[in-house]
Amino acid sequence: MNYFLKVNKTLLSYSLIILIVIPIFGINFLISFLGNILLLLFLIPLLLLLLVFIGFNFYKSKSSTCNNCGAISLGLSDTCMNCGADLKDISIRNQFNKKPSESTIEVKAEEIK
């Protein structure tokens, strides 16, 4: 009998813990606890994907391509590192940096006879 208790000490410990916890907190506590753990297991990867997507869009908005040589530069430099061309006009034409008032088209109404 002593050998049985030594071998199954952890099983006996977990069984006693479960038999004590279930009457005190109830089955509802265990179900909600397991549900929260599963919810975290699903939401953490989604959160990481969202952070990667935001980082990629931030990186994409800060990069510009040179019209002369096609080199991609990151940051706010005024000239291309490869050919020395001016990059200021590229950043002005970039859709992410435009104000909405610069992108709209003014339409005038005319009477048709």
N, C-alpha and C positions, 0 to 999 in steps of 0.2 A: 504494500500500500504506500509505503514511503517513496518507493521508486516512481510510482504513478504521479505523485504530487510534484516530484522534482522535474519530471519530463513535461508535464502539462501545467507548469506554473504560470506561464503567460496566458494560456487559454483560460485557466481558472480565474486569473486576475481580470481579464477582459470580460468574462462572463459575469463576474460579480459587479464590475463597474456598470455594465449594461443593465443588470437587474436592479441596481440602485438608481441609476439615472432615469430610466423609463418611468418608474412610478412617481419620481419627484417632478420632473419636467414634462413628462408625457410624450406620447408618440408625435404629437404635433410639433414639438420642439425639434425632434430628430429629423422629421421630414423637412421642416423649414431650414434647418441647418444644412442638410445635404443639398437642398434646392439652391441655397445661396452659394454654396461652393461650386455647383455646376454652372450657375449663372456667371460667376466670376471666371470660370474656365472658358466660357464662350465670349464674354465681354472684353477680356484683356487682349486677345488677338485682334478684335475689332478696333479697340482703342489704338493699338500699335499700328494697324493699317491706316487709320485716320491720321496719326502723327506723321507717317511716311508720306502720305498724300499731301499734307500741308507743307512739309519740308520740300517735297519735289516741286510744288507750285511756287514756293518762295524762291528756290534756286532758279527755276525757269524764268521768273519775272526779273531777276537780277542779271541774267545773261543777255548778251547782245552779239549779233553776228556781223562781221565786217562785210561791206558790199564789195570791196576790192578783192580781197583774198579768200574770204569765207571763213576766216578764223573766228572761233568763239571766245569771247572774253567775258570774264566774270568780274563783277564789281562796278565801280563808278569811274573807271579810267576814261580819259577824254580821247586818247589815241589808241589805235590798234597796236598790240605788242609785236605783231608779225610784220606788217608793212608800214605802219606809221600813219595810216589814214585817220581822218577825223571821225570819231564815233558820236559826237554830240547830236548830229542830225538824226542818227539812228535811234537814240534814246528818246528824241522828241517824237519820232514817228511810231514808237512802240505803243501798242494798244493799251498796255497796262498803265502807262504813265499819262495818258490823255485825260483831260477833264471832260465830263459829259457835255459841256457847252461847246467844246471844240468838235465833237463828233456828230452833233445834230445838223440837219440840213434845214435851212430856212426856206419855206415855201410861201410864195405870194399868191393870193387868189386873184384871178382875173375873170372878168365877165366875158362870156362867149356870146357873140352876136350872130 
